Amino acid sequence: MNAIVEKTDAELKTDVLAELKYEPAVNITDIGVLVKEGAVTLNGFASSFGEKWDAVRATKRVAGVRAIADDIVVKLPSSLVRTDGDIGASAANQISWCTSIPKGKLNILVRGGWITLEGELELGYYKSQAEDKVKYLPGVKGVTNLITIKSSLSAANVQASIEAAFERSALLDAEKIHVETSGHNVTLRGKVRNHAEHDEAERVAWATSGVWSVDNQIDVKWSWGLED
């Protein structure tokens, strides 16, 4: 068993600020960082929803982060302000141009610059693809993804498929993650070293055919070696 290496809140804040500065998509001068007992709060302003999302993603990459509170407010510069109609048209085009998303399956609602995606798809991969296609559009202040998954594929091999994918992954320690299934519904438990692994495990589970829902209960316990 390897010894657990902890960071002080001051050290963690320094690392998060350094990672935000390192991320070219983030303007660090407008974002503040608070840390208490390993939990990071991001506040301040972002010029787009994409920048806000990139700031959170960068924070997830930092070892030692136990939790993240995203209090960043999207404050669009005048040059990026667009009508809801323009945003809706752009979002519809982006999704229709994506060859991996089935046509005619989604509804796009826009209010005050906030996009809501609704509809029913067969794979969680399609759901994440739809969100990725619209989150960086100019004028977008936020995205709510209400797409549901209802696959016609059998749930018989869901658990084995996910476990095999974890075994193949260079980013995950499959022995530390436990997969439970109830029909098409998946629950993930266990321990990972950081939020990047936490999210990767969920992504892999959602990419599996026959999955309707994923309940990610994996704990983030950063150390150079995870305890059993």
C-alpha positions in Angstrom: 0.0 0.0 0.0 1.4 3.4 -1.0 1.3 6.3 1.4 -1.4 8.9 0.9 0.0 12.3 -0.1 -2.2 15.2 1.0 -2.2 18.9 -0.1 -3.0 21.8 2.1 -5.8 24.1 0.9 -3.2 26.7 0.1 -1.2 24.3 -2.1 -4.4 23.1 -3.8 -5.4 26.7 -4.5 -2.0 27.4 -6.0 -2.3 24.4 -8.2 -5.9 25.2 -9.4 -4.9 28.7 -10.3 -1.9 27.5 -12.2 -4.0 25.0 -14.1 -6.6 27.7 -15.0 -3.8 29.9 -16.2 -2.4 27.0 -18.2 -5.8 26.5 -19.9 -5.8 28.7 -23.0 -9.6 28.8 -23.2 -9.9 30.4 -19.7 -9.3 34.1 -18.8 -7.9 33.7 -15.3 -8.2 37.4 -14.5 -12.0 37.1 -14.2 -12.2 33.9 -12.1 -11.6 33.5 -8.4 -10.7 30.3 -6.5 -11.6 29.4 -2.9 -10.6 26.1 -1.2 -11.8 24.6 2.0 -10.8 21.1 3.1 -10.1 20.1 -0.5 -13.4 21.4 -1.9 -12.9 24.1 -4.6 -15.3 26.9 -5.3 -14.9 28.7 -8.6 -16.5 32.2 -8.8 -16.3 35.3 -10.9 -17.2 35.7 -14.6 -16.8 33.9 -17.9 -17.4 35.4 -21.3 -19.2 32.3 -22.5 -20.6 29.0 -21.3 -17.8 27.2 -23.1 -15.2 29.1 -21.0 -17.2 28.4 -17.8 -17.2 24.7 -18.7 -13.5 24.7 -19.6 -12.7 26.3 -16.2 -14.5 23.4 -14.4 -12.9 20.8 -16.6 -9.4 22.3 -15.9 -10.1 22.2 -12.2 -11.0 18.5 -12.4 -7.6 17.8 -13.8 -5.9 19.0 -10.6 -4.8 16.2 -8.2 -6.2 16.6 -4.7 -9.5 18.2 -5.6 -12.3 16.5 -3.6 -15.3 18.5 -4.8 -16.1 21.4 -7.0 -18.7 24.2 -6.6 -19.2 26.1 -9.8 -20.4 29.6 -9.0 -19.0 31.2 -12.2 -21.5 33.5 -13.9 -21.6 33.8 -17.7 -21.4 37.5 -18.6 -21.5 37.9 -22.3 -19.7 40.8 -24.0 -21.9 42.9 -26.2 -20.3 41.3 -29.3 -21.5 37.9 -28.3 -25.1 38.7 -27.4 -27.6 37.0 -29.8 -31.3 36.5 -29.9 -32.8 33.2 -28.8 -33.9 32.6 -32.3 -30.4 32.9 -33.7 -29.0 30.6 -31.0 -31.8 28.1 -31.6 -31.1 28.1 -35.4 -27.4 27.6 -34.8 -28.0 24.8 -32.3 -30.3 23.0 -34.7 -27.8 23.3 -37.5 -24.9 22.0 -35.3 -26.9 18.9 -34.3 -28.3 18.2 -37.8 -24.7 18.4 -39.2 -23.5 15.8 -36.6 -23.6 12.5 -38.4 -23.5 10.4 -35.2 -26.8 11.9 -33.9 -30.0 10.4 -35.3 -32.1 13.0 -37.2 -35.4 14.3 -36.0 -35.1 12.9 -32.5 -34.5 16.1 -30.5 -36.3 19.3 -29.5 -34.2 22.4 -28.8 -35.6 25.2 -26.6 -33.8 28.5 -26.0 -34.8 31.1 -23.4 -32.6 33.9 -22.3 -29.6 32.3 -24.0 -30.1 29.1 -22.1 -30.5 25.9 -24.3 -32.6 23.0 -23.1 -32.3 19.7 -25.1 -35.2 17.3 -25.0 -36.0 14.0 -26.7 -35.2 10.3 -26.7 -32.1 8.6 -28.1 -30.8 5.1 -28.0 -27.3 5.7 -26.7 -25.8 7.9 -23.9 -23.0 8.7 -26.4 -25.5 10.5 -28.6 -26.8 12.5 -25.6 -23.3 13.8 -24.7 -22.6 14.5 -28.4 -25.7 16.7 -28.7 -24.6 18.7 -25.6 -21.0 19.1 -26.9 -22.3 20.4 -30.2 -24.1 23.4 -28.6 -22.2 24.4 -25.5 -19.6 26.5 -27.4 -22.0 28.4 -29.6 -21.8 32.2 -29.3 -24.4 33.7 -27.1 -25.1 30.5 -25.0 -25.3 31.1 -21.3 -26.0 27.5 -20.3 -27.2 24.0 -21.4 -29.7 21.8 -19.7 -29.6 18.2 -21.1 -33.0 16.5 -20.5 -32.5 13.9 -23.3 -33.6 10.4 -22.1 -32.1 7.1 -23.2 -34.4 4.3 -24.3 -32.4 1.6 -26.1 -34.1 -1.4 -27.8 -30.9 -3.4 -27.3 -30.7 -6.2 -24.8 -29.5 -5.4 -21.3 -28.1 -8.9 -20.8 -24.4 -8.1 -21.4 -24.3 -4.5 -20.1 -22.3 -5.3 -16.9 -19.7 -7.5 -18.7 -19.3 -4.9 -21.5 -18.6 -2.0 -19.1 -16.2 -4.1 -17.1 -14.3 -5.1 -20.2 -14.1 -1.5 -21.3 -12.7 -0.5 -17.9 -10.1 -3.3 -18.3 -9.0 -1.9 -21.7 -8.8 1.7 -20.5 -5.3 3.2 -19.9 -7.0 5.9 -17.8 -8.8 3.8 -15.2 -7.9 1.2 -12.6 -10.7 -1.3 -13.2 -10.0 -3.1 -9.9 -11.1 0.0 -8.0 -14.4 0.4 -9.8 -17.4 -1.8 -9.2 -20.3 -2.1 -11.7 -23.8 -3.0 -10.6 -26.7 -3.4 -13.1 -30.4 -3.7 -12.8 -31.8 -4.2 -16.3 -30.7 -1.3 -18.4 -29.7 0.8 -15.3 -26.1 1.0 -14.1 -24.6 2.0 -10.8 -20.9 2.7 -10.4 -19.1 2.5 -7.1 -15.6 2.5 -5.8 -12.7 4.9 -5.6 -10.7 6.9 -8.1 -7.8 9.3 -7.8 -9.3 12.4 -9.4 -12.4 13.9 -11.0 -11.1 13.2 -14.5 -11.2 9.4 -13.8 -14.6 9.8 -12.1 -16.0 11.4 -15.3 -14.2 9.0 -17.6 -15.8 6.0 -15.8 -19.2 7.5 -16.3 -18.4 8.3 -20.0 -17.4 4.7 -20.6 -20.6 3.4 -19.0 -22.8 5.7 -21.0 -21.1 4.6 -24.2 -22.2 1.0 -23.7 -25.1 -0.3 -25.8 -28.3 -1.0 -23.8 -27.6 1.5 -20.9 -30.6 3.8 -20.0 -29.2 5.4 -16.9 -25.9 5.7 -15.0 -25.8 6.5 -11.3 -22.2 7.5 -10.6 -21.4 7.0 -6.9 -17.7 6.7 -7.3 -15.7 8.5 -4.6 -12.8 10.7 -5.4 -9.9 9.9 -3.1 -6.7 11.4 -4.3 -3.4 9.8 -3.4 -0.4 8.4 -5.0 -1.9 5.0 -4.1 -5.5 4.2 -3.3 -6.3 2.3 -0.2 -8.3 -0.9 -0.6 
